Amino acid sequence: YIRSGPSGAPTRGKLEVLPTGKNFFSVDTRGLPTESAWLMGESSANQILALYMQDKGEDLKTMAISLWATSTMRNGGEDICQILSLMGVKPLWDGPTRRVIDLEVIPLTILSRPRVDVVLRISGMFRDSFPQLVKLISKAIELIANLDEDKSDNPLSYELKKSKSVDRIFGSAPGSYGAGLQELISNSSWNDRKDLAEAYLNWSKWIYNKNCETKSGRKEFENILKKVELVIHNQDNKEHDILDSDDYYQFQGGLSSAVRELSGHYPEIYFGDLSKFGKSKIKHLSSEIDKVVRSRVVNPKWIKGMMKNGYKGGFEFSATLDYLYAYDATTNLVSNWAYETIYKSWICNSDIKNFLKENNPWALKDIGERYLEIINRGMWENVSNDVLDSIKSIINETEAQIEKNF
C-alpha cells in the first residue's frame, strides 16, 4: 500500500510532493488562492504594469489572459491573484482555516493607479475543476463594475453604465476542451490569419457566470477583445517550455490573433515566467521564443538526448518546429533568425539527418514540408535558392525512401 499525497512541482520548492510515484490528490479547492499566491500574483501584476508603461508610456487599461487548471493546482492560484491585483481586489482569508471567505476592494488612494479591465479565457479543465474560482472572479468583477469611479480610473465601471452588462469570463462550450486551432495548424488548412481568429472565436465565445451557467456570447466576446491592449499567458514551471505543447499557441496565439482581427492590430503580447517562487519575470513573448530556441531547440545536449530516443526523438524534432510555426502563424513574433538557426543546426547537420532517415523518415519529411510552407507563406523571408533547393531535395529523398521501404 502506498499512501496518497499532494501533487505539485518540486521545482517550485514543494518538497512535500516527494517522493513521486504515489497516488496523488491535487489541492483543497477551498483554500485557493493561497496567501503566498497572493504575494506572488501581486508582484507579477506590478511587473506587468511596469513593463506596459515602459513600452507604451501609459497605464494599462484592458488585458486578456488565459487560465489553466493544471497551473492553478501547482501554484496555488497565482494567476488568479495576478488578475485580482490588476483589478484592485484582495482576497480575505479565515484565520484558523486559511480559506478564502471574501473579497476586499482596494481603494484608488492605496492602489495609486487605474484599475485594469481583465477578460479571462478559461480552459475546459479549469471550468470543470474550479467552479468556485469562477464564482470568486465573477464576484470581483461585480464589485469593481459597481463602484462609482471615473472612467479613467475604472474602465469596467464605465462599461457597466454604458452596456448594462460586463461579461468577462469566456471559455469553450460545456463539455468541450481546447481552443479550436490544432486541426487548422496541423493540416495547414488555413488561408490567412483571419481563419485562425475565426476558429478561436467560435470555440471561445461561451460566457460563464458566477454559477458556471453558460450562454453563447460571440458578440460580447468580440466587443471586449476589440479593446484589449495586452495578452499574457503565464507558465508556472520549467519542466517544459512553450514549444513543447500545442496548448500554448492555441490559447495565447489564438487570443492574440482574435484581438488582431477585431482591432486591426496585434496587442502587446507578454509571457509570465512564474516558475521560481519569489522570482517571477514578465517579458515579451518574442524574447521567450528566442530564448527557448537558443537554450533548448538548438542546444547540442537536447539534440543528443532526442537522438537517444529513436522514433519518438524524431517526432520531438518535428513537433517543436510545428509549434514554432504555429506561434508565428498566430502572433507573427518568430524571427528569421529562429528559422535560419534551426535550419543550420538540424538540416545542415548530417548526423541529425541520418538519424531521422534511419529512425523516423516521416518526421524528416514533415520538417521539410513545414519549412517549405513557412517559406511559401512568407514567414521566413529572403531565403536563398540554395536553401529552398536543399529543403525540396530532402522532401523528395524521404518520400522515395518511405515509398521504397514502408
Buried (B, 14 or more C-beta within 10 A) or exposed (E): EEEEBBBBBBBBEBEEBEEEEEEEEBBEBEBBBBEBBBEBBBBBBBBBBEBBEEEEEEBBBBBBBBBBBBBBBBBBBBBBBBBBBBBBBBBEBEEEEEBBEEBEBBEBEEBEBBBBBBBBBBBBBBBBBBBEBBBBBBBBBBBBBBBEBEBEBBBBBBBBEEEEEBBBBBBBBEEEBBBBBBEBBEEBEBEEBEBBBBBBBBBBBBBBEBEBEBEEBBEBBBBBBBBBBBBBBBBBBEEEBBBBEBBBBBBBBBBBBBBBBBBEEBBBBBBBBBBBBEEBBBBBBBEBBBBBBEEBBBBEEBBEEBBEEEEEBBBBBBBBBBBBBBBBBBBBBBBEEBBBBBBEBBBEBEEBBEBBBEBBBBBBBBBBBBBBBBBEBEBBEEBEEEBBEBBBEBBEBBBEBEEEEE
